[in-house]
Amino acid sequence: MRRIETDVLVAGGGPAGLSAAIEAAGAGAQVVIAESGFHVGGQLVKQSHKFFGSKDEYAGTRGVKIAEALNDEVSQYGDRVKIMLDTTISGYYGEEGIVTAMVGEEEYFHIVPKRIIIATGAQERLIPFPNNDMPGVYGAGAVQTLMNTYGVIPGRRVLMVGAGNIGLIVSYQLMQAGVEVAAVLEAAQRIGGYWVHAAKIRRLGIPILLRHSIKRAVGERVVEGAEICELDGSFNPIGEPKEVECDIICMAVGLTPTNELLWQAGCKMKYVPFLCGHVPLRDMEMRTSNENIWVAGDASGIEEASTAMIEGRIAGIGAARSLGFVVDEIRLDEFQTRLRNLRAGDAGEKIRTGVAAVTI
């Protein structure tokens, strides 16, 4: 059986994982990135919109270009970073110091890392309603994959469920691709995403219906429409449902951390609503209660890609330093400052509260 030994294993090749690999390799560590998909970059490769924030966090740059920039940084380290695509981490065996992995469905092998950075990202949440298993019901990530990765539109008229950033951005991208958006539904009394995204789709004439949700999908074999209903302050349906003509129902109702490896590794976990699920306790350098494991990105709590990249940088530096590699302490302090700045202000209050609850 094949056996790969490395200083640092990075589970996940998204923005957090690539950033972690860059810093660990930059300090001198040998790094293996295990990515379950067919490309690195994670969700960035689907994101055609421009990022906000500061120049350090790629403000004004489209997500797909950020993925290219990170990949270029990784490539500078040559053989010091090995990228394994279509590779799924299937198990963690701490006593033996072994991580099991699969390439596709063909090869089972062992990785023996000295340190592990878990940057496995997040999974889409879905909501239950009658006929939600019918063809034509998608998560927003699947719609982005179809359009921005494969150049395929999902249908002709979409009902979007969820007015967070993802729902608003994907609605705009659908309109850019020539797909009509019937409406955006939001169960809360205000949108969850940035006003700039909401303003863009409102200018295009897309209605945003607050305190509304989907009641059921309409159709015999495929989606032919949807029943929607108004909600009261306790999220209970009120009034008569209305039918909306659509052939696609797209759900953008949030993400939850992908944390199976963290549970397997025995990391101390805590349910934190502000971070959207169970997340590991960690110190300021993203080291978990398992001294050999760091975490970064959405696996540590749902935030923006900008935050994920900085957390990855911090985790990469921390993992490398624990192995005795010399790291730039000033650089680490700069990343900590940038992370605090991203979470500053009223918009970051809930995140700061959530992070404080799991920082050890």
N, C-alpha and C positions, 0 to 999 in steps of 0.2 A: 504494500500500500504506500502511495506517495506521502511523503512527510515534508512539510515546509517549515523551516525555523526562521524566525525573524525577531527583531527587537520589538517592533510595534505592529500590531494588527489593527487596522481601522475597518470596522464593520459599517459599510455604507459609503458610497462615493458621491454623495450630494455635496452641497456647499459646506456643511460642517465637516464632513469627512475629508474632503479635498484640502480644506484649510488646515485641519489637524495634521494631515500628512506632510504638507508643506513645511510647517514649523518643526515637526519631529525630524524630518529628513534634513532640514536646514541646520539643525543642531548636531547632525552626524549619525542619526539612527537609521537602521535599515527598516523599511516600512512595506507592509503588504496592505493594499486596499482591496477588500472583498466587496464587490457590487453585484447585487442580484439582477440588475437590468443589463441591457446591451450597450450602455454608454454611461459615462460618468457625468455628473452635473445635477443629477436628481431632477427636482421640479424646475430648476432654472432653465432647462432646455425647452420648456413649454411656455416660458414667460416672455412674451414679446413686448410687454409694457416697460416703461422706464422706471427705475428705482428712485425713491426719495432719500432724504438724509443728507449726509455730508459727502465730500469728495472721497474720503477714506473708505466709505461704504458704497462706492460706485454710483453715487447720485447721478441721474441723467443717463445711465447706461441700461440697456435692455438686458433682461435676465439671461437670455441665450448668449449674449456677449460676455456676461460675467462668467458663465460656465466655461467659455473658451479661454478667458483670461486665467482662471484658476487652473485649468488643464495645462496651459502653457507654463505656469509657475511650477507645477508638478514635474513637467517634462525636463526642466532644468537640472533635476537631480539624477537623471539618467537611471542607471541600474539600482540606485539606492531606493527607488520606489517601484514596486511591482504592482501593477493593476490587474486584477483578475475579474473579468466581466462574466455575467451569467453564472455567478457564484453565490450560493446561498449558505450562510452560516446556519447549521442545523442543530448544534449542541455545544455546551460548555461543560467541561469536566475539570473542575478546579484542582482536585487532588492529583490528577495526572498532568495538569498544566496543558491540556489538549483542548483544542477547538475543532469540532468536526465540520466538514463543509462538503458541498456538492457542486460540481460544475454541470449545469443543465440537469439532466436525469441520468447521465452516463457514468460520471466518475465520483466516487466517494473518497475523500482523503483527509488527512490530519494537518492542522496548522499548530505549531508550537510557538506561541509568542511569549515574550517576557512581559509585555504590557498590552492592554487592549483598550481601544477607544471606541465606544459604541455610539455611532452616529446614524442610527437606523431610521430616523425620520418619523413620519406619522402615517396614520391610516385615516381615510375619510369616514366620517360618521354618516349614517343613513337614518331615516325616520320611517316608522311603520305606517302604512296606510293600505287599504284594499287595492289589490292589483299592482303593488309596488315591485313585483317580480316579472312584470310584463316587458317584452322588448320595447324599448323606447324610454325606459327609466334609467338615467345615468347619474353617476357622481360627477361633480364639476371637473375633477382631475381626469376622468375618462374623456370628457368632452375636449379638454385642452390637449390631451394626447392625440385624439383623432385629428383635430384641426392643426395644431402647431407642430406635431411631430410627423404625421402622415399626410397632411393636406386633404383630409376628408371632412366634409361637413356632416354633422349628425342627423340633420333633418331640415325641414323648411320653416317650422314655427316652434319656438321653445318657450316653456314656462319655467322660470328660474325660481327656486325655493331657497331663500337665504340672501340677505343684503349685507353680508360681511364683505371684506375686500375681495375675496375669491369670487363670490357671486356677482359683484359689480363689475369686476375686471373681465370675467368670462362673458358676461352679458355684452360688454362693449366689443370684445373680440368676435363674438357671434355676429353682431351687427356689421362689423368690418368685413366679415366673410360673406355677407349677403344673406344671413339667416335672420328672420324676423323674431323678435323677442316679444311675446304677448304681454308679459308683466313680470315684475320681480316681487315675490311675496316675502314679507318679513313678519315673524310672529311678535317681535318686540314693538314697542311704541316709537322706536327710533332706529335708524340704520346702524349697523355695527361697523361698517367700513368707513374709509376716509371720505369726506365730503367731496373732494375733488373727483373721485371716481363716480360718486352718485351724480354729481353735476353733469359729467360727460354723458351719461346715459339718459338723463332727463332732457338734455338738449336734443337728443335724438328721438324724443317722444315716447320713451319707454316708461310706463307707469310703475311707480314703486308703491305697493299697497302695504302699509304698515298695519300691524295687528291682523294679519291674514295668514292663513296656511292652507295646505292642500288637504282635502278630505278623502279623495280617492282618484285613482286613474280610471279613465273611461275608455272602453274598447273591448272587442271580443278576443282578438289574437295579438294585437299590437296597440300601442297608445294612439287613441284618436281624439283625446281631449282630457280634461281634468275638472273635477269639482273642487272649488275653493270655498272657504268660509271665513267669515270675520270672527275675531276672538275678543273676549272680554279681558279685563285686567288680570284674571287668573288663568288665561290661556284656554278658556272653555269656549266652544263654538257658540255663536249667537246668530240669530236671523236665519234666513233661508240660504242654502248653498247656491253658488252660481257656477255655470259651466263655462269653461274657457276652451276654445278650439286650439289644439296643439298636437304635434306628433312626437314631441320630445318633452320629458319632464326631467329637469336637471336639478340635482340637490347639492347645495353648497351650504351645508348646515354644520360645518365645523370639522375639526380634526381631533384625533386622540393619539397620544404618543405610542410608538411601536416599542414595546418594552419587554418582550418575551425573554431576550437574552439577559436582561438585567435581573429578572426574576430567577432565571436559571442559575445565575452567578451568585445568588444569595444576597444581592445588594439590598440594603434597607430601603423600603419604598413607602411612600405616603401619598394618599389621595388628596390632591390640591385642585379644587374647582377652577381657580384662577389660571392654572397651568394646563387645564383640560384633561386631567386624568391622573393615574398613578405615575409618579416620577421618583427617581432615586434621590436620597439624601446625598449631598455633595459639598465639598469645600469650595473655597474661592477659586481654586484652580481646576474645578470640575472633576476632582477625584471622588469616587463614591466610597461607601463603607467597605467595599472590597478593595484592598490596597493596590490591586493590580489592574483595576478597571476605572477608566474615565468615561464621561458622557458629554455629549455636545449636541446642539441643535434641537430639533423638535422632540427627540427622545427624552430630553431633559425638561420639556415643557413647551407648549405651542407658542411661538413668537414669530417674528419676521425673519426672512433669509439673512438680512443684515446682522441680526443678533446671532444666528446660527454660525455664520462665518467667524465672528469674533470669538464665540465660545469654542469653536474648533481650534482656532489659533491658540487660545489659552490652554486647552486640553493637550494639544500637541507639545507645547513647551513644557507643561507639567510632566507628561509622560517621559519625555526625553530627559528632563532633569533628574527624575527618579532613578534613571539608569546610569547616572553619573556623567552625562553629557553636559558640557558647558553651555548655558543659555544666556541670552541677553536680558538681564533683569529690568533694564529701562524699557525695553520693548514690551515685556510682560506688563509693566505698570501702565504703559500707554494703552494696551488692549483693555485693561481693567477700567481705565478712565473712559475709553470709547464705549464700553458696554454700559457703564453708568449713565453716560450721556444719552444713549439710545432709549434708556428706560426712564428718563427724567420727565417731569411735568405731569399734568393730570392724566394724559393718555397712558402713561406707564404705571399709574398707581397700583392697579390690580396685579400687574406682573411683579412689581417690587414686593408687594405683600406676599405673593405666592413664592417667589424666590427666597424671601426671608424665612419662610416656613420650612424650607428644606435645606438651608445652608448650615453646615456644621463646622 
